[in-house]
Amino acid sequence: MSEVEPGSLRAGHGDREKVVGRLNTAFAEGRLDVAELDERVAAAYAAKTMGELAPLTADLPEPYRSAPAGPPARREGAVPARQPDGSGRWAPVGAAFGLFLVNVLIWGVISLATQSLIYFWPVWTAIPLVFAVVGVVGQGRNRKR
């Protein structure tokens, strides 16, 4: 059996999607204009071999990363954003409660402005709040088992 050139290997769906993702990133970074993006994406989806995919990103640098890969360096005394003990698990409840309160405030302002008690529609925004509380309570019960 003879050695196969890497460029002549057949490209798969994942290979094409990886190239298209890189092209979209380059477009978002301002490295490609719309016409170039369209042309290269069409060529990527039409590519049959790895050799046809390689030139589509050959002139593009690696994507910009705002933070280095890997775990962040830990400073002395630094507190992680989410505690391993689960104390950050109530964040979804706080967000849902905030949404509910904003809607109650809007309802109250409208009721005062119209000088009549209108239908209490913010009750519908309490549904995510209920689901958030149930989810957090359910997580707590699963951890204790």
C-alpha positions in Angstrom: 0.0 0.0 0.0 1.4 3.4 -0.9 1.4 6.6 1.3 -1.5 9.0 0.7 -0.7 12.7 0.5 -2.4 14.5 3.4 -4.0 17.0 1.0 -5.7 14.2 -1.0 -7.5 12.8 2.0 -11.3 13.1 1.8 -12.8 15.9 3.8 -15.7 15.1 6.2 -18.6 17.2 7.4 -16.7 18.0 10.6 -13.7 19.2 8.6 -15.9 21.5 6.5 -17.7 22.9 9.6 -14.4 23.6 11.3 -13.2 25.6 8.3 -16.5 27.5 8.1 -16.3 28.3 11.8 -12.8 29.7 11.4 -14.0 31.8 8.4 -16.9 33.1 10.5 -14.5 34.0 13.2 -12.3 35.8 10.7 -15.3 37.7 9.4 -16.3 38.7 13.0 -12.7 40.0 13.5 -12.9 42.1 10.4 -10.4 40.1 8.4 -12.9 39.1 5.6 -15.6 41.1 3.9 -19.0 39.6 3.1 -18.2 38.7 -0.5 -15.0 36.9 0.6 -16.8 35.1 3.4 -19.6 33.9 1.0 -17.0 32.8 -1.6 -14.9 30.9 0.9 -17.9 29.3 2.7 -19.3 28.0 -0.6 -15.8 26.6 -1.5 -15.6 24.9 1.9 -18.9 23.2 1.5 -18.0 22.1 -2.0 -14.5 20.8 -1.0 -14.0 17.1 -1.4 -10.4 16.9 0.0 -8.4 18.3 2.8 -6.2 19.9 0.2 -9.1 22.0 -1.1 -9.9 23.2 2.5 -6.4 24.2 3.5 -6.1 27.3 1.2 -9.4 28.7 2.5 -7.8 29.6 5.8 -4.1 29.6 4.9 -3.9 33.5 4.9 -5.7 33.9 8.2 -4.0 34.1 11.6 -5.2 32.2 14.6 -8.3 33.6 16.2 -7.8 36.3 18.8 -8.2 35.1 22.3 -8.8 37.5 25.1 -7.6 35.1 27.8 -4.9 32.4 27.6 -6.1 28.9 27.2 -6.2 26.7 30.3 -7.2 27.4 33.9 -6.7 31.0 35.1 -3.8 31.7 37.4 -5.0 31.8 41.0 -4.0 34.8 43.1 -3.6 34.6 46.8 -6.9 35.5 48.5 -8.9 35.4 45.2 -12.4 34.0 45.5 -13.7 32.0 42.5 -16.9 33.2 40.8 -18.7 30.1 41.7 -17.9 28.3 44.9 -17.5 24.6 44.8 -19.8 24.3 47.8 -22.7 25.4 45.5 -23.3 28.8 47.1 -23.6 30.3 43.7 -26.5 28.1 42.8 -29.1 30.7 43.8 -28.1 33.1 41.0 -30.9 32.0 38.6 -33.4 32.6 41.3 -32.0 36.1 41.8 -32.2 36.8 38.1 -35.8 35.5 37.8 -36.8 37.5 40.9 -35.3 40.7 39.4 -37.3 40.1 36.2 -40.4 39.7 38.3 -39.8 42.8 40.3 -39.2 45.0 37.2 -42.5 43.8 35.8 -44.3 44.5 39.1 -42.8 48.0 39.1 -44.0 48.6 35.5 -47.4 47.3 36.4 -47.5 49.6 39.4 -46.5 52.7 37.4 -49.1 51.9 34.8 -51.8 51.4 37.5 -50.9 54.7 39.1 -50.8 56.6 35.8 -54.2 55.3 34.8 -55.6 55.6 38.3 -57.1 52.2 38.1 -56.1 48.8 39.2 -55.4 46.9 36.0 -55.0 43.1 35.5 -51.9 41.9 37.4 -50.1 40.5 34.3 -46.7 40.3 36.1 -47.9 37.0 37.6 -46.9 35.4 34.3 -43.3 36.5 34.9 -43.3 34.6 38.1 -43.3 31.3 36.2 -39.5 31.4 35.6 -39.1 32.3 39.2 -41.0 29.3 40.3 -39.0 27.0 38.0 -35.7 28.5 39.2 -36.6 27.9 42.8 -37.8 24.3 42.1 -34.6 23.7 40.2 -32.3 24.9 42.9 -34.2 23.1 45.6 -34.2 19.9 43.5 -30.4 20.3 43.0 -29.9 20.6 46.8 -31.9 17.4 47.5 -29.9 15.5 44.8 -26.6 16.6 46.4 -27.6 15.3 49.8 -28.2 11.8 48.6 
